[in-house]
Amino acid sequence: MSTDKLAVGGDAAVAGKSPGAATLITGLIAFMAGLDNLVVVTALPTIREKLGGSLEQLEWTVNAYTLTFAVLMMFGAALGDRFGRRRVFIAGLLLFTAASAAAALAPGIGELIAARAVQGAGAAIIMPLSLTLLTSAVPAAKRGAALGIYGALNGLAIAGGPLIGGVVTQHIAWQWIFWINVPVGLLLAPAAWRGLAESRGPNSRLDLPGTFLISLGMLGLVFALIRANGHDGWGSPQVVASLAGGVLVLVLFVVWEQRTSAPMLPMGMFRNRAFSAVNAGGLLMSVGMYGVVFLITQFMQTIQGMSPTEAGVRMLAWTAMPLLVAPFAGILSDRIGGRPVVTFGLTLMALAFAYWALVMSPDASYLLQLPGYLLGGVGIACFFAPLLNLTMSSVDVSEQGIASGSTSATRELGAALGVAVLASVFTHNGGYASGQNFVDGFVPALWVGAAAVALAAVVMFFARRPDGAGERTGAEPVGAAPARDAAAEAQPAAR
């Protein structure tokens, strides 16, 4: 079959394309999008000095990206299914690259916030389609290892954002945390065109009402979470109205999706216990991890007096682990199933946060904190790689684009929720008045983060499909024809 033939679903697109090249291309592009979640955090003091702006405006330099990332993820997946995943994926990459240049050139804080919002829109297209394109390009028997490498890059991007942002800001200039995306994006765009096969989803129509409703509903929720942690507070009329409005619009979205003939997110997918558990587990993991990362980087710099680079270097015990461990976790998930590996990773992360809560003090040495970094790093690695396989194997091949968009959006919403909730716990119990005052707030927040991740581990016990199929490798998505799968396994080289 010609590599230029358009495939619906994904498996037919594998022929003639290099799985290794597809893994590298999609992984690097997703790394760029994931990195910009937190890369700006350690640059905020410098940005405030150079561009000015209030504390709330500085928060929006982070939150503008998260907001558009979360609310447009499903739309990005739907655009790919409609107009071609490779074509839309490259368009999202170019949008992200252009917005990165605009952020680097921003003359003021308002322009930077606007550029970050456009960056998030590009990332919302990149992330769900990168996973779908990778799954299409890699034969089922090798998918666990490929998703392991992809997961390693994703985990490294999330955990490594503060390090890279700190090093670049301190030793070059804050603008280069954005400029660095530009040459990489311009090089990867033609590589993606040559190295990835085109495919589309089964739906030829865009569900515009559904897209509008889910985007507006998630906008209401995320906006409320962001505002609640500022001067408005959780009980303010603006926050309460935004939360209530977001929930109401999401209810309308569910009603619409059940009635329309071409839904962007078929509600029947959530009757699949595995798919629902993967989404719930991903949300809870993000609540704990993002909230803890947000606070611990401040602890290092504000309380222990480290420079951005020093803080990032000390986090290498955490940030390097996904790169080292995730490929092995992906291979292990092929052998024993993804569910136990993910559950093990979540358990390690919960133990890491609980350990920090027990030993944390203003003058806690790095050696004393180190076991938490190591446990957390291995936990992230064991979580991300098999989770991708679980996601793609829990649904039908034709639904994989929407499934990846849904799970990515859920984790992004969990990130916003985690920062808001753990920061609220922190401010309720402590503050910045002294080192001990910071720790008084940090320790309860760590316990909340540990509880969220531990609950995610419990939820993952329900990630098994009722019929038990696909538990080992994820190579046989729900609804795939047995005859086709048997042929694919018998002749992997022909694919």
Residue pairs with C-beta under 8 A, 6 or more apart in sequence:
1 12
1 15
1 16
2 16
3 13
3 15
3 16
3 17
3 197
4 197
4 198
5 12
5 13
6 84
6 198
6 199
6 200
7 13
7 136
7 197
7 198
7 199
7 200
8 199
8 200
8 201
8 202
8 398
9 136
9 199
9 201
9 202
9 397
9 398
9 400
10 132
10 135
10 136
10 199
10 397
10 400
11 136
11 140
11 397
11 484
11 488
11 495
12 199
13 136
13 137
13 197
13 198
13 199
14 136
14 137
14 138
14 139
14 197
14 495
15 197
15 494
15 495
16 197
17 137
17 195
17 196
17 197
18 137
18 195
19 137
19 138
19 139
19 142
19 146
21 191
21 195
22 133
22 134
22 137
22 138
22 146
22 195
22 196
23 134
23 137
23 138
23 146
23 149
23 150
25 188
25 191
25 192
25 195
25 196
26 130
26 131
26 133
26 134
26 137
26 150
26 192
26 196
27 130
27 134
27 149
27 150
27 152
27 153
27 154
28 153
28 184
28 188
29 89
29 93
29 126
29 130
29 185
29 188
29 192
30 126
30 127
30 130
30 131
30 150
30 153
30 154
30 157
31 153
31 154
31 156
31 157
32 96
32 126
32 157
32 181
32 184
32 185
33 96
33 122
33 123
33 126
33 127
33 130
33 157
34 123
34 127
34 153
34 154
34 157
34 158
34 161
35 157
35 158
35 160
35 161
35 164
36 65
36 100
36 119
36 123
36 161
36 181
37 65
37 66
37 69
37 157
37 158
37 161
37 415
38 62
38 158
38 161
38 162
38 165
38 290
38 293
39 161
39 162
39 164
39 165
39 177
40 47
40 61
40 62
40 65
40 116
40 161
40 165
40 177
41 62
41 161
41 162
41 165
41 294
41 297
42 162
42 163
42 165
42 166
42 169
42 297
42 301
42 308
42 311
42 312
43 165
43 166
43 168
43 169
43 174
43 177
43 308
44 58
44 61
44 62
46 169
46 174
47 53
47 58
47 61
47 109
47 112
47 174
48 58
50 174
51 106
51 107
51 108
51 109
51 112
52 108
52 109
53 108
53 109
56 230
56 231
57 109
57 110
57 113
58 109
59 226
59 230
60 113
60 116
60 226
61 109
61 112
61 113
61 116
62 116
63 222
63 226
63 416
64 113
64 114
64 116
64 117
64 120
65 116
65 117
65 119
65 120
65 123
66 120
66 222
66 412
66 415
66 416
67 117
67 120
67 219
67 222
67 223
67 226
67 416
68 117
68 118
68 119
68 120
68 121
68 124
69 120
69 121
69 123
69 124
69 127
69 412
70 124
70 218
70 222
70 409
70 412
70 413
70 416
71 124
71 214
71 215
71 216
71 218
71 219
71 222
71 409
72 120
72 121
72 124
72 125
72 215
73 124
73 127
73 128
73 405
73 406
73 408
73 409
73 412
74 128
74 211
74 214
74 215
74 264
74 265
74 402
74 405
74 406
74 409
75 124
75 211
75 215
76 88
76 92
76 124
76 125
76 126
76 127
76 128
76 129
76 405
77 128
77 129
77 132
77 264
77 401
77 402
77 404
77 405
77 406
78 203
78 206
78 207
78 211
78 264
78 402
78 405
79 88
79 125
79 206
80 88
80 89
80 125
80 128
80 129
80 132
80 200
80 201
80 401
81 200
81 201
81 202
81 203
81 401
81 402
82 200
82 201
82 203
82 204
82 205
82 206
83 200
84 198
84 199
84 200
85 129
85 132
85 133
85 136
85 198
85 199
85 200
85 201
85 401
86 133
86 192
86 193
86 196
86 197
86 198
86 199
87 198
88 125
88 129
89 125
89 126
89 129
89 130
89 133
89 192
89 196
90 189
90 192
90 193
91 125
92 122
92 123
92 124
92 125
92 126
92 129
93 122
93 126
93 185
93 188
93 189
93 192
94 122
94 185
94 189
95 118
95 121
95 122
95 125
96 119
96 122
96 123
96 125
96 126
96 181
96 185
97 122
97 181
97 182
97 185
97 186
97 189
98 118
99 115
99 116
99 118
99 119
99 121
99 122
100 115
100 119
100 178
100 179
100 181
100 182
100 185
101 178
101 179
101 182
102 111
102 114
102 115
102 118
103 112
103 115
103 116
103 119
103 178
104 175
104 176
104 178
104 179
104 182
105 175
106 112
106 115
115 178
127 404
127 405
127 408
128 401
128 404
128 405
128 408
128 409
129 401
129 404
130 150
131 150
131 388
131 391
131 392
131 400
131 404
131 408
132 199
132 400
132 401
132 404
133 196
133 197
133 199
134 146
134 147
134 150
135 143
135 147
135 392
135 400
135 404
136 197
136 199
137 196
137 197
138 146
138 147
139 488
139 492
139 495
140 473
140 475
140 476
140 485
140 488
140 489
140 492
141 473
141 475
141 489
141 492
142 492
143 334
143 389
143 392
143 473
143 474
143 475
144 330
144 331
144 333
144 334
144 338
144 385
144 386
144 389
144 473
144 474
145 327
145 330
145 331
145 334
146 330
147 330
147 385
147 386
147 388
147 389
147 392
148 326
148 327
148 328
148 329
148 330
148 331
148 333
148 385
148 386
149 326
149 327
149 330
150 385
150 388
151 322
151 326
151 329
151 330
151 381
151 384
151 385
151 386
151 387
151 388
152 322
152 323
152 324
152 325
152 326
152 327
152 381
152 384
152 385
153 322
153 323
154 322
154 384
155 321
155 322
155 323
155 326
155 380
155 381
155 383
155 384
155 385
156 319
156 320
156 322
156 323
158 289
158 293
158 380
159 293
159 315
159 318
159 319
159 321
159 322
159 377
159 380
160 319
162 293
162 297
162 308
162 311
162 312
162 315
163 311
163 312
163 313
163 315
163 316
163 319
164 177
164 312
165 177
165 308
165 312
166 307
166 308
166 309
166 311
166 312
167 308
167 309
167 312
168 174
168 176
168 177
168 180
169 177
169 308
170 307
170 308
170 309
171 309
201 398
201 401
201 402
202 398
203 262
203 264
205 262
206 264
207 257
207 260
207 262
207 263
207 264
209 256
209 260
210 253
210 256
210 257
210 260
210 263
210 264
210 265
211 264
213 249
213 250
213 252
213 253
213 256
214 250
214 253
214 264
214 265
216 246
216 249
217 246
217 247
217 248
217 249
217 250
217 252
217 253
218 246
218 250
218 409
218 413
219 246
220 242
220 243
220 245
220 246
220 247
220 249
221 242
221 243
221 246
221 247
221 250
221 413
222 246
222 413
222 416
223 242
223 246
224 239
224 240
224 242
224 243
224 246
225 416
225 417
225 419
225 420
226 416
226 420
227 236
227 238
227 239
227 242
228 234
228 236
228 239
228 420
228 424
229 419
229 420
229 423
229 424
229 427
232 238
232 239
233 239
234 424
254 267
256 263
257 263
257 264
257 265
257 266
257 267
258 267
264 402
265 402
265 406
266 399
266 402
269 275
269 395
269 399
269 402
269 403
269 406
270 276
270 279
272 394
272 395
272 465
272 478
273 462
273 463
273 464
273 465
273 466
274 390
274 394
274 462
274 463
274 464
274 465
275 391
275 394
275 395
275 403
276 462
277 459
277 460
277 461
277 462
277 463
278 387
278 390
278 391
278 394
278 407
278 460
278 463
279 406
279 407
279 410
280 410
280 456
280 459
281 342
281 346
281 387
281 456
281 457
281 459
281 460
281 463
282 387
282 407
282 410
282 411
282 414
282 456
283 410
283 411
283 413
283 414
283 417
283 456
284 414
284 452
284 453
284 455
284 456
284 459
285 346
285 349
285 383
285 411
285 414
285 452
285 453
285 456
286 410
286 411
286 412
286 413
286 414
286 415
286 417
286 418
287 414
287 415
287 417
287 418
287 421
287 422
287 449
287 452
287 453
288 349
288 350
288 353
288 418
288 448
288 449
288 450
288 451
288 452
288 453
288 456
289 349
289 376
289 380
289 418
289 449
289 453
290 414
290 415
290 418
290 419
291 418
291 419
291 421
291 422
291 423
291 445
291 448
291 449
291 452
292 353
292 356
292 418
292 422
292 445
292 446
292 449
294 418
294 419
294 422
294 423
295 422
295 423
295 426
295 442
295 445
295 446
296 356
296 442
297 311
297 315
298 438
299 438
299 439
299 442
300 306
300 310
300 311
300 314
300 315
301 307
301 308
301 311
302 432
302 438
303 362
303 435
303 438
303 439
304 362
304 363
306 314
312 319
314 366
314 373
315 373
317 370
317 373
317 374
317 377
318 373
318 374
318 376
318 377
318 380
319 377
320 377
321 374
321 376
321 377
321 378
321 380
321 381
322 377
322 380
322 381
322 384
324 381
325 377
325 378
325 381
325 382
326 381
326 382
326 384
326 385
327 385
329 341
329 345
329 381
329 382
329 385
329 386
330 385
330 386
330 389
332 341
332 386
333 341
333 342
333 385
333 386
333 389
333 473
333 474
334 389
334 472
334 473
335 472
336 472
337 471
337 472
337 473
338 386
338 387
338 389
338 390
338 393
338 471
338 474
339 386
339 390
339 460
339 461
339 463
339 464
339 471
341 382
341 385
341 386
342 382
342 383
342 386
342 387
342 390
342 460
342 463
343 457
343 460
343 461
344 382
345 378
345 379
345 380
345 381
345 382
345 383
345 384
345 386
346 379
346 383
346 453
346 454
346 456
346 457
346 460
347 379
347 454
347 457
348 375
348 376
348 378
348 379
348 382
349 375
349 376
349 379
349 380
349 383
349 453
350 379
350 450
350 451
350 453
350 454
350 457
351 375
351 379
351 450
352 371
352 372
352 373
352 374
352 375
352 376
352 379
353 372
353 376
353 446
353 447
353 449
353 450
353 453
354 446
354 447
354 450
355 371
355 372
355 375
356 369
356 372
356 446
357 443
357 446
357 447
357 450
359 368
359 369
359 372
360 369
360 439
360 442
360 443
360 446
361 439
362 434
362 435
362 436
362 438
362 439
363 435
379 453
387 407
389 473
389 474
390 463
390 474
391 403
391 404
391 407
392 400
392 403
392 404
392 474
392 477
393 470
393 473
393 474
393 475
393 476
393 477
393 478
394 403
394 463
394 465
394 470
394 474
394 477
394 478
395 402
395 403
395 477
395 478
395 479
396 477
396 478
396 479
396 480
397 477
397 479
397 480
398 479
400 477
418 449
418 452
421 448
422 445
422 448
422 449
423 445
425 441
425 444
425 445
425 448
426 441
426 442
426 444
426 445
427 441
428 441
428 444
429 440
429 441
429 443
429 444
429 445
430 437
430 438
430 439
430 440
430 441
430 442
431 437
431 438
431 441
432 438
464 471
465 471
465 478
469 476
469 478
470 476
470 477
470 478
475 485
475 489
476 485
488 495
